[in-house]
Structure formats: C-alpha cells, structure tokens
Amino acid sequence: VQLVESGGGLVQPGGSLRLSCAASGFSFRSYGMSWYRQAPGYERELVASISSTGGSTNYADSVKGRFTISRNNARNTLYLQMNSLIPEDTAVYYCKTAAGFWGQGTQVTVSS
C-alpha cells in the first residue's frame, strides 16, 4: 500500500490549495478515505472523510463550508479542496485509508 500526498505549500490567509493523495497497491475504490491534520503541539485530528463511492462525506466543524473532499476512483486519487484558508489551518495533512494505512503527509502553512 502506498499513499503519496502532494499539493501543500505556503499560502496567504484567504487563499486556496488543493491537496491530492495518489493511492496504489490496494483496491482504492473499495475503501473509504479520510484526510487528517496535525499541527505542532496538537494531536492528529480528522478533517474530512468520504465513502468508497464518494456518495457520502463528513467534515470537522472547523472546516465545514470551506473544505471539500472528493475522489476519482478511475485515477486512484483522493482530493481535498481547501478554500478561505486561515492560519489555524496550518498543519501537516495526511490521507488515510479505512483499513488504517497512512501517507507521509504534506505541509500546509497559512501565513501572511
């Protein structure tokens, strides 16, 4: 199983980023997926999750209305569209399979 996140970076408050998670080594379309994040000094927290078909999604209250999780099962890729970013969104973002496998993370920094 391999999960490779990309798309992180430095962005100003109010900006946008789209994270991607490229999956391989397992049947991507069969598993729900999630995005987590961990800021320095804080525990890792669930940001958003999506069912195997993409028909059901859930979000943390802190990102509702700003972030959108999606997936492309034909491309074995998970996405997280992040809009209206605020400094409190600064963290390392990880993708995770419902089977418990994690990616290596991608850094998102929101700062002016």
MOPAC internal coordinates of N, CA, C and O (Angstrom, degrees):
PM7 1SCF
backbone

  N    0.0000 0     0.00 0     0.00 0    0    0    0
  C    1.4619 1     0.00 0     0.00 0    1    0    0
  C    1.5254 1   109.09 1     0.00 0    2    1    0
  O    1.2310 1   121.09 1   -48.32 1    3    2    1
  N    1.3256 1   115.52 1   131.68 1    3    2    1
  C    1.4577 1   119.60 1   176.92 1    5    3    2
  C    1.5235 1   109.12 1  -136.98 1    6    5    3
  O    1.2310 1   121.43 1   -48.63 1    7    6    5
  N    1.3271 1   114.88 1   131.37 1    7    6    5
  C    1.4594 1   122.44 1   176.53 1    9    7    6
  C    1.5177 1   107.27 1  -126.81 1   10    9    7
  O    1.2310 1   120.21 1   -57.18 1   11   10    9
  N    1.3197 1   117.20 1   122.82 1   11   10    9
  C    1.4550 1   121.37 1  -176.66 1   13   11   10
  C    1.5249 1   109.12 1  -124.52 1   14   13   11
  O    1.2310 1   121.30 1   -68.87 1   15   14   13
  N    1.3283 1   115.11 1   111.13 1   15   14   13
  C    1.4596 1   120.71 1   178.50 1   17   15   14
  C    1.5204 1   110.26 1   -85.09 1   18   17   15
  O    1.2310 1   120.94 1   -28.96 1   19   18   17
  N    1.3163 1   115.80 1   151.04 1   19   18   17
  C    1.4569 1   122.47 1   175.00 1   21   19   18
  C    1.5226 1   108.77 1  -154.30 1   22   21   19
  O    1.2310 1   121.04 1   -11.22 1   23   22   21
  N    1.3302 1   115.62 1   168.78 1   23   22   21
  C    1.4562 1   120.40 1   175.84 1   25   23   22
  C    1.5142 1   115.59 1   102.92 1   26   25   23
  O    1.2310 1   120.27 1   174.28 1   27   26   25
  N    1.3283 1   117.10 1    -5.72 1   27   26   25
  C    1.4495 1   119.61 1   178.02 1   29   27   26
  C    1.5238 1   111.55 1   -72.03 1   30   29   27
  O    1.2310 1   121.35 1    -6.89 1   31   30   29
  N    1.3316 1   115.03 1   173.11 1   31   30   29
  C    1.4503 1   119.77 1   179.31 1   33   31   30
  C    1.5079 1   111.57 1   161.89 1   34   33   31
  O    1.2310 1   121.75 1    12.63 1   35   34   33
  N    1.3284 1   114.26 1  -167.37 1   35   34   33
  C    1.4615 1   121.85 1   178.84 1   37   35   34
  C    1.5248 1   108.58 1   -99.17 1   38   37   35
  O    1.2310 1   120.58 1   -50.30 1   39   38   37
  N    1.3186 1   116.49 1   129.70 1   39   38   37
  C    1.4615 1   121.42 1  -179.65 1   41   39   38
  C    1.5271 1   108.70 1  -140.64 1   42   41   39
  O    1.2310 1   120.94 1   -30.32 1   43   42   41
  N    1.3229 1   115.80 1   149.68 1   43   42   41
  C    1.4582 1   120.40 1   178.72 1   45   43   42
  C    1.5265 1   110.33 1   -78.50 1   46   45   43
  O    1.2310 1   120.16 1   -25.31 1   47   46   45
  N    1.3192 1   117.31 1   154.69 1   47   46   45
  C    1.4721 1   119.74 1   174.94 1   49   47   46
  C    1.5213 1   110.52 1   -53.91 1   50   49   47
  O    1.2310 1   121.20 1   -42.09 1   51   50   49
  N    1.3266 1   115.31 1   137.91 1   51   50   49
  C    1.4564 1   121.41 1  -176.50 1   53   51   50
  C    1.5146 1   113.84 1    90.15 1   54   53   51
  O    1.2310 1   120.66 1   170.69 1   55   54   53
  N    1.3130 1   116.33 1    -9.31 1   55   54   53
  C    1.4594 1   120.54 1  -178.99 1   57   55   54
  C    1.5136 1   113.40 1   -82.42 1   58   57   55
  O    1.2310 1   121.64 1     4.09 1   59   58   57
  N    1.3336 1   114.46 1  -175.91 1   59   58   57
  C    1.4659 1   121.61 1  -177.10 1   61   59   58
  C    1.5157 1   110.83 1  -132.71 1   62   61   59
  O    1.2310 1   121.37 1   -27.18 1   63   62   61
  N    1.3089 1   114.98 1   152.82 1   63   62   61
  C    1.4606 1   123.29 1   171.68 1   65   63   62
  C    1.5159 1   108.42 1  -144.37 1   66   65   63
  O    1.2310 1   120.61 1   -28.45 1   67   66   65
  N    1.3220 1   116.43 1   151.55 1   67   66   65
  C    1.4679 1   120.56 1   171.10 1   69   67   66
  C    1.5228 1   108.74 1  -121.33 1   70   69   67
  O    1.2310 1   121.04 1   -61.22 1   71   70   69
  N    1.3106 1   115.62 1   118.78 1   71   70   69
  C    1.4543 1   121.76 1   176.02 1   73   71   70
  C    1.5177 1   109.83 1   -90.40 1   74   73   71
  O    1.2310 1   121.21 1   -33.22 1   75   74   73
  N    1.3182 1   115.29 1   146.78 1   75   74   73
  C    1.4611 1   121.82 1   175.04 1   77   75   74
  C    1.5224 1   109.27 1  -125.43 1   78   77   75
  O    1.2310 1   120.95 1   -28.46 1   79   78   77
  N    1.3077 1   115.79 1   151.54 1   79   78   77
  C    1.4639 1   122.43 1   175.82 1   81   79   78
  C    1.5219 1   107.06 1  -134.40 1   82   81   79
  O    1.2310 1   120.74 1   -72.78 1   83   82   81
  N    1.3135 1   116.20 1   107.22 1   83   82   81
  C    1.4661 1   121.50 1  -179.95 1   85   83   82
  C    1.5179 1   108.99 1   -88.03 1   86   85   83
  O    1.2310 1   120.55 1   -55.93 1   87   86   85
  N    1.3134 1   116.54 1   124.07 1   87   86   85
  C    1.4630 1   122.10 1  -175.39 1   89   87   86
  C    1.5186 1   111.44 1  -109.40 1   90   89   87
  O    1.2310 1   121.04 1   -34.55 1   91   90   89
  N    1.3176 1   115.62 1   145.45 1   91   90   89
  C    1.4611 1   121.06 1   175.95 1   93   91   90
  C    1.5195 1   109.64 1  -154.94 1   94   93   91
  O    1.2310 1   120.95 1   -19.11 1   95   94   93
  N    1.3283 1   115.78 1   160.89 1   95   94   93
  C    1.4549 1   120.54 1   175.66 1   97   95   94
  C    1.5160 1   115.27 1    87.85 1   98   97   95
  O    1.2310 1   120.23 1  -175.76 1   99   98   97
  N    1.3070 1   117.16 1     4.24 1   99   98   97
  C    1.4517 1   120.79 1   176.47 1  101   99   98
  C    1.5171 1   108.37 1  -156.44 1  102  101   99
  O    1.2310 1   120.97 1    -8.74 1  103  102  101
  N    1.3245 1   115.75 1   171.26 1  103  102  101
  C    1.4620 1   120.51 1  -178.76 1  105  103  102
  C    1.5191 1   109.24 1   -82.12 1  106  105  103
  O    1.2310 1   121.32 1   -91.42 1  107  106  105
  N    1.3282 1   115.07 1    88.58 1  107  106  105
  C    1.4674 1   121.73 1  -173.70 1  109  107  106
  C    1.5216 1   111.71 1   -53.69 1  110  109  107
  O    1.2310 1   120.64 1   137.07 1  111  110  109
  N    1.3272 1   116.38 1   -42.93 1  111  110  109
  C    1.4601 1   120.55 1  -173.96 1  113  111  110
  C    1.5264 1   112.71 1   -67.64 1  114  113  111
  O    1.2310 1   120.09 1   169.68 1  115  114  113
  N    1.3171 1   117.44 1   -10.32 1  115  114  113
  C    1.4663 1   120.87 1  -176.87 1  117  115  114
  C    1.5253 1   113.55 1   -92.78 1  118  117  115
  O    1.2310 1   120.17 1   172.98 1  119  118  117
  N    1.3195 1   117.27 1    -7.02 1  119  118  117
  C    1.4592 1   120.19 1  -171.75 1  121  119  118
  C    1.5230 1   113.36 1  -123.54 1  122  121  119
  O    1.2310 1   121.37 1   -40.20 1  123  122  121
  N    1.3255 1   114.98 1   139.80 1  123  122  121
  C    1.4394 1   118.93 1   165.75 1  125  123  122
  C    1.5170 1   110.02 1   -65.10 1  126  125  123
  O    1.2310 1   120.91 1   -24.42 1  127  126  125
  N    1.3223 1   115.86 1   155.58 1  127  126  125
  C    1.4577 1   121.96 1  -177.67 1  129  127  126
  C    1.5172 1   109.94 1  -134.73 1  130  129  127
  O    1.2310 1   121.21 1   -21.79 1  131  130  129
  N    1.3183 1   115.29 1   158.21 1  131  130  129
  C    1.4569 1   119.92 1  -179.15 1  133  131  130
  C    1.5188 1   110.68 1  -142.70 1  134  133  131
  O    1.2310 1   121.40 1   -22.75 1  135  134  133
  N    1.3143 1   114.92 1   157.25 1  135  134  133
  C    1.4627 1   122.91 1   167.22 1  137  135  134
  C    1.5269 1   107.56 1  -111.81 1  138  137  135
  O    1.2310 1   121.30 1   -45.76 1  139  138  137
  N    1.3200 1   115.12 1   134.24 1  139  138  137
  C    1.4571 1   123.21 1   173.56 1  141  139  138
  C    1.5265 1   107.80 1  -121.61 1  142  141  139
  O    1.2310 1   121.26 1   -14.57 1  143  142  141
  N    1.3228 1   115.20 1   165.43 1  143  142  141
  C    1.4608 1   119.70 1   173.03 1  145  143  142
  C    1.5171 1   109.70 1  -144.78 1  146  145  143
  O    1.2310 1   121.81 1   -25.62 1  147  146  145
  N    1.3268 1   114.13 1   154.38 1  147  146  145
  C    1.4612 1   120.54 1   177.88 1  149  147  146
  C    1.5101 1   109.42 1  -140.31 1  150  149  147
  O    1.2310 1   121.64 1   -61.11 1  151  150  149
  N    1.3189 1   114.46 1   118.89 1  151  150  149
  C    1.4574 1   121.43 1   175.88 1  153  151  150
  C    1.5246 1   108.88 1   -94.10 1  154  153  151
  O    1.2310 1   119.82 1   -24.79 1  155  154  153
  N    1.3451 1   117.95 1   155.21 1  155  154  153
  C    1.4639 1   120.33 1   179.70 1  157  155  154
  C    1.5182 1   111.50 1   -55.82 1  158  157  155
  O    1.2310 1   120.82 1   -50.57 1  159  158  157
  N    1.3231 1   116.04 1   129.43 1  159  158  157
  C    1.4585 1   120.59 1   178.27 1  161  159  158
  C    1.5089 1   115.09 1    82.48 1  162  161  159
  O    1.2310 1   120.52 1  -178.42 1  163  162  161
  N    1.3236 1   116.62 1     1.58 1  163  162  161
  C    1.4614 1   120.87 1  -178.93 1  165  163  162
  C    1.5212 1   110.18 1  -121.26 1  166  165  163
  O    1.2310 1   121.22 1   -21.10 1  167  166  165
  N    1.3229 1   115.27 1   158.90 1  167  166  165
  C    1.4571 1   119.92 1   175.77 1  169  167  166
  C    1.5327 1   109.89 1   -75.98 1  170  169  167
  O    1.2310 1   121.02 1   -22.65 1  171  170  169
  N    1.3120 1   115.65 1   157.35 1  171  170  169
  C    1.4543 1   120.61 1   176.17 1  173  171  170
  C    1.5346 1   108.26 1   -67.38 1  174  173  171
  O    1.2310 1   120.51 1   -44.49 1  175  174  173
  N    1.3274 1   116.63 1   135.51 1  175  174  173
  C    1.4519 1   120.47 1  -177.40 1  177  175  174
  C    1.5235 1   111.24 1  -128.41 1  178  177  175
  O    1.2310 1   121.61 1   -30.65 1  179  178  177
  N    1.3217 1   114.53 1   149.35 1  179  178  177
  C    1.4582 1   121.00 1   177.97 1  181  179  178
  C    1.5288 1   109.60 1   -73.94 1  182  181  179
  O    1.2310 1   120.94 1   -50.28 1  183  182  181
  N    1.3169 1   115.82 1   129.72 1  183  182  181
  C    1.4598 1   121.85 1   178.58 1  185  183  182
  C    1.5247 1   110.51 1   -98.91 1  186  185  183
  O    1.2310 1   120.66 1   129.27 1  187  186  185
  N    1.3355 1   116.34 1   -50.73 1  187  186  185
  C    1.4584 1   120.61 1  -176.94 1  189  187  186
  C    1.5207 1   108.97 1  -160.17 1  190  189  187
  O    1.2310 1   121.08 1   -26.22 1  191  190  189
  N    1.3273 1   115.54 1   153.78 1  191  190  189
  C    1.4548 1   120.54 1   176.60 1  193  191  190
  C    1.5233 1   109.55 1  -138.70 1  194  193  191
  O    1.2310 1   121.47 1   -21.38 1  195  194  193
  N    1.3329 1   114.80 1   158.62 1  195  194  193
  C    1.4592 1   120.77 1  -177.51 1  197  195  194
  C    1.5244 1   108.82 1  -144.41 1  198  197  195
  O    1.2310 1   120.91 1   -37.02 1  199  198  197
  N    1.3142 1   115.86 1   142.98 1  199  198  197
  C    1.4634 1   120.34 1   179.46 1  201  199  198
  C    1.5284 1   110.86 1   -72.76 1  202  201  199
  O    1.2310 1   120.86 1    -8.50 1  203  202  201
  N    1.3077 1   115.97 1   171.50 1  203  202  201
  C    1.4703 1   120.65 1  -176.13 1  205  203  202
  C    1.5338 1   112.62 1   -61.77 1  206  205  203
  O    1.2310 1   120.75 1   147.29 1  207  206  205
  N    1.3260 1   116.17 1   -32.71 1  207  206  205
  C    1.4684 1   119.59 1  -179.77 1  209  207  206
  C    1.5210 1   112.80 1   -91.06 1  210  209  207
  O    1.2310 1   120.92 1   167.69 1  211  210  209
  N    1.3292 1   115.84 1   -12.31 1  211  210  209
  C    1.4560 1   119.80 1  -175.87 1  213  211  210
  C    1.5211 1   112.96 1    87.54 1  214  213  211
  O    1.2310 1   120.42 1  -178.56 1  215  214  213
  N    1.3186 1   116.81 1     1.44 1  215  214  213
  C    1.4490 1   119.86 1  -175.73 1  217  215  214
  C    1.5163 1   115.19 1   -78.98 1  218  217  215
  O    1.2310 1   120.60 1   166.41 1  219  218  217
  N    1.3230 1   116.46 1   -13.59 1  219  218  217
  C    1.4625 1   120.63 1  -179.02 1  221  219  218
  C    1.5214 1   109.63 1  -133.58 1  222  221  219
  O    1.2310 1   120.71 1   -47.28 1  223  222  221
  N    1.3166 1   116.24 1   132.72 1  223  222  221
  C    1.4622 1   121.46 1   179.32 1  225  223  222
  C    1.5231 1   109.89 1  -133.61 1  226  225  223
  O    1.2310 1   121.13 1   -25.08 1  227  226  225
  N    1.3252 1   115.44 1   154.92 1  227  226  225
  C    1.4587 1   121.68 1   175.57 1  229  227  226
  C    1.5166 1   108.75 1  -140.95 1  230  229  227
  O    1.2310 1   121.05 1   -30.74 1  231  230  229
  N    1.3373 1   115.59 1   149.26 1  231  230  229
  C    1.4553 1   120.66 1  -177.03 1  233  231  230
  C    1.5262 1   110.91 1  -134.98 1  234  233  231
  O    1.2310 1   121.26 1   -30.59 1  235  234  233
  N    1.3198 1   115.19 1   149.41 1  235  234  233
  C    1.4484 1   120.29 1   168.48 1  237  235  234
  C    1.5250 1   108.40 1   -66.57 1  238  237  235
  O    1.2310 1   120.85 1   -32.59 1  239  238  237
  N    1.3281 1   115.99 1   147.41 1  239  238  237
  C    1.4692 1   119.62 1  -178.71 1  241  239  238
  C    1.5286 1   111.27 1   -57.64 1  242  241  239
  O    1.2310 1   120.51 1   147.28 1  243  242  241
  N    1.3112 1   116.64 1   -32.72 1  243  242  241
  C    1.4653 1   120.89 1  -174.80 1  245  243  242
  C    1.5289 1   112.96 1   -69.14 1  246  245  243
  O    1.2310 1   119.76 1   163.15 1  247  246  245
  N    1.3383 1   118.06 1   -16.85 1  247  246  245
  C    1.4662 1   119.94 1  -177.58 1  249  247  246
  C    1.5264 1   113.18 1  -119.30 1  250  249  247
  O    1.2310 1   120.16 1   176.55 1  251  250  249
  N    1.3179 1   117.29 1    -3.45 1  251  250  249
  C    1.4672 1   120.28 1  -179.47 1  253  251  250
  C    1.5206 1   110.75 1   -57.19 1  254  253  251
  O    1.2310 1   121.54 1   -45.93 1  255  254  253
  N    1.3327 1   114.67 1   134.07 1  255  254  253
  C    1.4512 1   120.45 1   179.96 1  257  255  254
  C    1.5107 1   114.47 1    84.57 1  258  257  255
  O    1.2310 1   120.29 1   169.94 1  259  258  257
  N    1.3350 1   117.05 1   -10.06 1  259  258  257
  C    1.4661 1   121.18 1   179.49 1  261  259  258
  C    1.5214 1   112.31 1  -115.37 1  262  261  259
  O    1.2310 1   120.31 1   145.32 1  263  262  261
  N    1.3218 1   117.00 1   -34.68 1  263  262  261
  C    1.4707 1   122.21 1  -177.33 1  265  263  262
  C    1.5236 1   109.71 1  -109.95 1  266  265  263
  O    1.2310 1   121.24 1   -31.52 1  267  266  265
  N    1.3253 1   115.23 1   148.48 1  267  266  265
  C    1.4573 1   121.42 1   175.81 1  269  267  266
  C    1.5235 1   109.82 1  -134.15 1  270  269  267
  O    1.2310 1   120.65 1   -57.02 1  271  270  269
  N    1.3207 1   116.37 1   122.98 1  271  270  269
  C    1.4641 1   121.54 1   175.66 1  273  271  270
  C    1.5255 1   108.37 1   -94.46 1  274  273  271
  O    1.2310 1   120.95 1   -38.56 1  275  274  273
  N    1.3148 1   115.79 1   141.44 1  275  274  273
  C    1.4647 1   120.82 1   177.50 1  277  275  274
  C    1.5252 1   108.80 1  -152.90 1  278  277  275
  O    1.2310 1   120.87 1    -8.38 1  279  278  277
  N    1.3134 1   115.95 1   171.62 1  279  278  277
  C    1.4604 1   120.59 1  -179.81 1  281  279  278
  C    1.5111 1   109.87 1  -149.69 1  282  281  279
  O    1.2310 1   121.42 1   -26.63 1  283  282  281
  N    1.3182 1   114.88 1   153.37 1  283  282  281
  C    1.4519 1   122.15 1   174.15 1  285  283  282
  C    1.5253 1   106.41 1  -124.59 1  286  285  283
  O    1.2310 1   120.62 1   -79.34 1  287  286  285
  N    1.3145 1   116.42 1   100.66 1  287  286  285
  C    1.4672 1   119.96 1  -175.44 1  289  287  286
  C    1.5262 1   112.30 1   -69.40 1  290  289  287
  O    1.2310 1   120.19 1   155.26 1  291  290  289
  N    1.3178 1   117.25 1   -24.74 1  291  290  289
  C    1.4673 1   119.74 1   176.78 1  293  291  290
  C    1.5236 1   111.37 1   -70.11 1  294  293  291
  O    1.2310 1   120.72 1   152.13 1  295  294  293
  N    1.3299 1   116.23 1   -27.87 1  295  294  293
  C    1.4622 1   121.57 1  -179.44 1  297  295  294
  C    1.5268 1   112.81 1  -105.20 1  298  297  295
  O    1.2310 1   120.46 1  -176.08 1  299  298  297
  N    1.3440 1   116.73 1     3.92 1  299  298  297
  C    1.4778 1   120.70 1  -179.78 1  301  299  298
  C    1.5281 1   111.72 1    52.08 1  302  301  299
  O    1.2310 1   120.75 1  -134.96 1  303  302  301
  N    1.3136 1   116.16 1    45.04 1  303  302  301
  C    1.4584 1   120.34 1  -175.13 1  305  303  302
  C    1.5173 1   111.39 1  -134.27 1  306  305  303
  O    1.2310 1   121.60 1   -43.00 1  307  306  305
  N    1.3093 1   114.53 1   137.00 1  307  306  305
  C    1.4579 1   124.57 1   175.80 1  309  307  306
  C    1.5302 1   108.16 1  -106.83 1  310  309  307
  O    1.2310 1   120.68 1   -35.77 1  311  310  309
  N    1.3279 1   116.30 1   144.23 1  311  310  309
  C    1.4649 1   121.09 1  -178.23 1  313  311  310
  C    1.5295 1   110.90 1  -128.00 1  314  313  311
  O    1.2310 1   121.78 1   -23.36 1  315  314  313
  N    1.3256 1   114.20 1   156.64 1  315  314  313
  C    1.4555 1   121.03 1   169.33 1  317  315  314
  C    1.5254 1   107.22 1  -139.97 1  318  317  315
  O    1.2310 1   120.92 1   -72.59 1  319  318  317
  N    1.3249 1   115.85 1   107.41 1  319  318  317
  C    1.4510 1   121.38 1   174.97 1  321  319  318
  C    1.5215 1   108.52 1   -86.51 1  322  321  319
  O    1.2310 1   120.57 1   -57.88 1  323  322  321
  N    1.3297 1   116.51 1   122.12 1  323  322  321
  C    1.4512 1   121.58 1  -176.20 1  325  323  322
  C    1.5235 1   108.81 1  -118.24 1  326  325  323
  O    1.2310 1   120.69 1   -63.46 1  327  326  325
  N    1.3147 1   116.28 1   116.54 1  327  326  325
  C    1.4608 1   122.67 1   178.93 1  329  327  326
  C    1.5242 1   110.62 1  -115.82 1  330  329  327
  O    1.2310 1   120.95 1   -14.82 1  331  330  329
  N    1.3143 1   115.78 1   165.18 1  331  330  329
  C    1.4690 1   121.23 1   177.54 1  333  331  330
  C    1.5283 1   111.55 1    48.95 1  334  333  331
  O    1.2310 1   121.24 1  -132.46 1  335  334  333
  N    1.3087 1   115.24 1    47.54 1  335  334  333
  C    1.4755 1   120.29 1  -175.86 1  337  335  334
  C    1.5217 1   111.05 1   -65.74 1  338  337  335
  O    1.2310 1   121.31 1   -35.80 1  339  338  337
  N    1.3210 1   115.10 1   144.20 1  339  338  337
  C    1.4535 1   123.22 1   178.34 1  341  339  338
  C    1.5237 1   108.69 1  -124.76 1  342  341  339
  O    1.2310 1   120.04 1   -20.23 1  343  342  341
  N    1.3247 1   117.52 1   159.77 1  343  342  341
  C    1.4808 1   118.99 1  -178.54 1  345  343  342
  C    1.5341 1   113.63 1   -55.03 1  346  345  343
  O    1.2310 1   120.35 1   149.19 1  347  346  345
  N    1.3158 1   116.94 1   -30.81 1  347  346  345
  C    1.4640 1   120.72 1   179.99 1  349  347  346
  C    1.5313 1   112.96 1   -67.96 1  350  349  347
  O    1.2310 1   120.15 1   170.11 1  351  350  349
  N    1.3266 1   117.33 1    -9.89 1  351  350  349
  C    1.4710 1   120.88 1   176.38 1  353  351  350
  C    1.5333 1   111.32 1   -84.05 1  354  353  351
  O    1.2310 1   120.24 1   174.59 1  355  354  353
  N    1.3248 1   117.14 1    -5.41 1  355  354  353
  C    1.4565 1   120.61 1   179.34 1  357  355  354
  C    1.5265 1   110.60 1   -62.91 1  358  357  355
  O    1.2310 1   120.99 1   -55.84 1  359  358  357
  N    1.3324 1   115.71 1   124.16 1  359  358  357
  C    1.4655 1   121.15 1  -176.27 1  361  359  358
  C    1.5164 1   108.96 1  -178.38 1  362  361  359
  O    1.2310 1   121.26 1    -9.44 1  363  362  361
  N    1.3169 1   115.20 1   170.56 1  363  362  361
  C    1.4581 1   120.66 1   165.72 1  365  363  362
  C    1.5207 1   107.29 1   -88.96 1  366  365  363
  O    1.2310 1   120.67 1   -51.45 1  367  366  365
  N    1.3187 1   116.33 1   128.55 1  367  366  365
  C    1.4643 1   121.93 1  -177.91 1  369  367  366
  C    1.5229 1   109.25 1  -104.17 1  370  369  367
  O    1.2310 1   121.51 1   -46.59 1  371  370  369
  N    1.3328 1   114.71 1   133.41 1  371  370  369
  C    1.4503 1   122.26 1  -177.80 1  373  371  370
  C    1.5266 1   110.55 1  -123.24 1  374  373  371
  O    1.2310 1   120.50 1   -35.71 1  375  374  373
  N    1.3220 1   116.65 1   144.29 1  375  374  373
  C    1.4582 1   118.85 1   167.87 1  377  375  374
  C    1.5229 1   108.36 1  -100.83 1  378  377  375
  O    1.2310 1   121.39 1   -25.88 1  379  378  377
  N    1.3137 1   114.95 1   154.12 1  379  378  377
  C    1.4657 1   121.51 1  -174.98 1  381  379  378
  C    1.5066 1   109.97 1  -146.42 1  382  381  379
  O    1.2310 1   120.85 1   -40.28 1  383  382  381
  N    1.3272 1   115.99 1   139.72 1  383  382  381
  C    1.4518 1   119.85 1   175.20 1  385  383  382
  C    1.5263 1   109.35 1   -87.48 1  386  385  383
  O    1.2310 1   121.08 1   -20.86 1  387  386  385
  N    1.3189 1   115.55 1   159.14 1  387  386  385
  C    1.4552 1   119.54 1   176.65 1  389  387  386
  C    1.5291 1   111.35 1   -64.07 1  390  389  387
  O    1.2310 1   120.82 1   161.03 1  391  390  389
  N    1.3339 1   116.04 1   -18.97 1  391  390  389
  C    1.4625 1   120.51 1   178.27 1  393  391  390
  C    1.5222 1   112.02 1   -83.36 1  394  393  391
  O    1.2310 1   120.02 1   176.44 1  395  394  393
  N    1.3389 1   117.57 1    -3.56 1  395  394  393
  C    1.4531 1   120.35 1   173.15 1  397  395  394
  C    1.5136 1   116.51 1   100.25 1  398  397  395
  O    1.2310 1   119.68 1  -169.59 1  399  398  397
  N    1.3334 1   118.22 1    10.41 1  399  398  397
  C    1.4574 1   120.30 1   177.73 1  401  399  398
  C    1.5264 1   109.99 1   -90.56 1  402  401  399
  O    1.2310 1   121.37 1   -37.78 1  403  402  401
  N    1.3549 1   114.99 1   142.22 1  403  402  401
  C    1.4607 1   122.20 1  -176.42 1  405  403  402
  C    1.5169 1   110.93 1  -116.60 1  406  405  403
  O    1.2310 1   121.16 1   -29.87 1  407  406  405
  N    1.3369 1   115.39 1   150.13 1  407  406  405
  C    1.4445 1   120.68 1   167.67 1  409  407  406
  C    1.5144 1   110.16 1   -83.58 1  410  409  407
  O    1.2310 1   120.79 1     2.38 1  411  410  409
  N    1.3413 1   116.10 1  -177.62 1  411  410  409
  C    1.4649 1   120.88 1  -176.02 1  413  411  410
  C    1.5158 1   112.44 1   -88.33 1  414  413  411
  O    1.2310 1   120.53 1   165.99 1  415  414  413
  N    1.3249 1   116.60 1   -14.01 1  415  414  413
  C    1.4546 1   121.45 1   176.93 1  417  415  414
  C    1.5111 1   113.85 1    95.94 1  418  417  415
  O    1.2310 1   121.26 1   -24.81 1  419  418  417
  N    1.3255 1   115.19 1   155.19 1  419  418  417
  C    1.4559 1   122.65 1   175.04 1  421  419  418
  C    1.5232 1   108.20 1  -137.10 1  422  421  419
  O    1.2310 1   120.93 1   -44.65 1  423  422  421
  N    1.3258 1   115.82 1   135.35 1  423  422  421
  C    1.4648 1   121.32 1  -174.60 1  425  423  422
  C    1.5277 1   110.29 1   -81.27 1  426  425  423
  O    1.2310 1   120.94 1   -48.59 1  427  426  425
  N    1.3187 1   115.80 1   131.41 1  427  426  425
  C    1.4604 1   123.03 1   171.56 1  429  427  426
  C    1.5191 1   108.08 1  -118.95 1  430  429  427
  O    1.2310 1   120.55 1   -56.31 1  431  430  429
  N    1.3199 1   116.56 1   123.69 1  431  430  429
  C    1.4591 1   121.92 1   179.22 1  433  431  430
  C    1.5201 1   108.82 1  -123.90 1  434  433  431
  O    1.2310 1   120.98 1   -57.15 1  435  434  433
  N    1.3225 1   115.73 1   122.85 1  435  434  433
  C    1.4632 1   121.70 1   179.28 1  437  435  434
  C    1.5208 1   107.53 1  -110.72 1  438  437  435
  O    1.2310 1   121.08 1   -69.17 1  439  438  437
  N    1.3154 1   115.55 1   110.83 1  439  438  437
  C    1.4542 1   119.90 1  -174.90 1  441  439  438
  C    1.5149 1   109.78 1  -160.04 1  442  441  439
  O    1.2310 1   121.56 1   -31.90 1  443  442  441
  N    1.3335 1   114.61 1   148.10 1  443  442  441
  C    1.4572 1   119.37 1   175.41 1  445  443  442
  C    1.5273 1   110.31 1   -93.92 1  446  445  443
  O    1.2310 1   120.10 1   180.00 1  447  446  445

